[in-house]
Amino acid sequence: MDSPQLLSSRRVFDGRVFNVRIDELRYEDGAQHRVDVVEHGPSFAIVALTAPDEIVLVRQYRHAAGRALWEVPAGSAEPNEDPVEGALRELREETGYRAGSIRPIGSTWMTPGFCDEIMHFFCAEALVSGEPQFDEDERIEIGTFSSEAAWRLVADGVADAKTLLALFWLQGTRGKIGTDFGR
């Protein structure tokens, strides 16, 4: 399948966390369509393990969901930030933990129907505790959970999609998937 031709693109919103643009596209069959795109940029999610079956989660109020959710530590990349360095920074800022080892799990497009965010997942182990360095707008509770307890959070509807993906990874192909971010 060929990519459609970009006829025009204009930014309609500049925000603190994301921007929005409107693209006009022409497809192979000549049809033209408007596509709204949320520009978010890359992000990181960290499967932080304090023990083989114990995962670190953070609880934050998420206004769009109208509730506090338990999530794997995560955050947005700084401009031109190396994914490994960004993941280590986010882990340290949100939890205080420093990782003795970190490795890539893989990357996924979070909502490619309307958003350009790609999330890079990492597994961090050999954790050393420290003081978190929350951003000014962050109110975070830090907890450690067995896989079973974390799955209960998903079943109770108080976890997000990236945490669900992390738990599936822990349950299934753990250690068999990796990604080279040097592309």
C-alpha positions in Angstrom: 0.0 0.0 0.0 1.4 3.4 -1.0 1.3 6.3 1.3 -1.1 9.1 0.3 0.2 12.4 -1.0 0.3 15.2 1.6 -1.4 18.2 0.1 -1.2 20.6 3.0 -0.5 20.6 6.7 -1.3 23.3 9.3 -0.9 23.5 13.0 -4.1 24.4 14.8 -3.1 24.0 18.5 0.2 24.4 20.4 0.0 22.8 23.9 2.2 22.1 26.8 2.1 18.3 26.3 1.0 18.0 22.6 0.2 19.9 19.5 -2.5 19.3 16.9 -2.3 19.7 13.1 -4.7 19.1 10.3 -3.3 17.4 7.2 -5.1 17.2 3.8 -4.2 13.9 2.0 -4.8 12.6 -1.5 -5.0 8.8 -1.9 -4.1 6.7 -4.9 -7.8 6.6 -6.1 -7.9 10.4 -6.1 -10.0 10.8 -3.0 -9.0 13.6 -0.6 -9.4 13.4 3.1 -8.7 15.6 6.2 -6.7 13.9 8.9 -6.3 15.4 12.4 -3.0 14.5 14.0 -2.0 14.8 17.7 1.8 15.5 17.7 3.1 14.0 21.0 6.6 12.7 20.2 8.4 9.7 21.7 7.9 8.4 25.2 9.2 5.8 27.5 7.7 3.1 29.8 9.7 1.2 32.3 9.0 -2.3 33.6 10.9 -1.8 36.9 11.4 -5.0 38.8 12.5 -5.1 42.5 12.3 -8.9 42.4 11.6 -11.4 39.6 7.8 -11.2 40.3 7.6 -7.7 41.8 6.9 -4.7 39.7 7.1 -1.0 40.6 4.0 1.0 39.8 3.1 4.7 40.3 -0.3 6.0 41.1 -1.4 9.4 39.6 -4.6 11.2 39.1 -5.5 11.2 35.4 -8.0 13.9 34.7 -9.1 12.5 31.3 -10.0 9.2 33.1 -11.5 11.1 36.1 -9.6 8.9 38.6 -6.2 7.9 39.9 -4.5 5.1 37.9 -1.7 2.7 38.7 0.9 2.7 35.9 4.4 1.6 35.1 6.7 4.6 35.4 6.7 6.5 32.1 7.2 9.9 30.5 8.0 11.9 27.4 11.3 12.3 25.7 13.3 15.5 25.9 14.4 16.8 22.5 17.0 14.5 20.9 17.1 12.4 24.1 18.6 8.9 23.8 15.8 6.4 24.7 17.9 4.5 27.3 18.9 7.8 29.0 15.3 9.0 28.9 14.0 5.8 30.5 16.6 6.0 33.2 15.7 9.6 33.8 12.0 8.9 34.0 12.5 6.0 36.4 14.7 8.1 38.7 12.3 11.2 38.6 9.1 9.2 39.2 10.3 6.5 41.6 13.7 7.5 42.9 15.0 4.1 41.7 18.3 3.8 39.8 18.7 0.8 37.6 21.7 -1.4 37.8 20.7 -2.8 34.4 18.2 -1.7 31.7 17.4 -3.3 28.4 14.9 -2.6 25.6 11.8 -4.7 25.4 10.3 -3.1 22.2 8.4 -0.1 20.9 4.8 0.4 19.9 2.7 3.2 18.3 0.2 4.0 21.1 -2.8 5.4 19.1 -1.6 5.7 15.4 -5.1 6.5 14.1 -4.6 10.0 15.3 -1.4 10.4 17.3 2.3 10.2 16.3 3.5 9.0 19.8 5.8 5.9 19.8 6.5 4.4 23.2 9.8 2.6 23.9 9.5 0.0 26.6 12.4 -1.0 28.8 13.0 -3.5 31.6 15.0 -2.2 34.6 16.4 -4.5 37.2 19.0 -4.4 40.0 17.2 -1.3 41.4 18.7 0.9 44.1 16.2 3.1 45.9 16.5 6.8 46.2 14.4 10.0 46.4 12.1 10.7 43.5 12.3 14.1 41.7 8.7 14.8 40.8 7.8 17.5 38.3 5.9 20.4 39.7 2.6 19.1 38.5 3.1 15.5 39.6 1.5 14.0 42.7 2.7 10.4 42.7 2.3 7.5 45.0 4.9 4.7 44.5 4.1 1.0 45.2 5.4 -2.5 44.4 3.1 -5.2 43.4 3.3 -8.9 42.6 2.2 -9.8 39.1 -1.0 -11.2 40.5 -1.8 -8.0 42.5 -1.0 -5.9 39.4 -3.4 -7.9 37.3 -6.1 -7.3 39.9 -5.5 -3.5 39.3 -6.2 -4.1 35.6 -9.3 -6.1 36.3 -10.5 -3.4 38.7 -10.1 -0.8 35.9 -7.5 1.3 37.7 -4.5 0.6 35.4 -3.7 1.9 31.9 -2.8 0.3 28.5 1.0 0.6 28.9 0.8 -1.2 32.2 -1.4 -4.0 30.6 1.3 -4.4 27.9 4.0 -4.5 30.6 2.2 -7.2 32.5 1.6 -9.3 29.3 5.4 -9.0 28.6 6.1 -10.2 32.2 3.7 -13.1 31.8 4.7 -14.2 28.3 7.7 -13.5 26.1 9.8 -11.9 28.9 13.4 -11.8 27.9 12.9 -13.0 24.3 12.2 -9.6 22.7 14.6 -6.7 22.3 14.9 -3.8 20.0 18.0 -1.9 18.7 17.2 1.8 19.1 20.1 2.8 16.9 18.1 3.0 13.8 
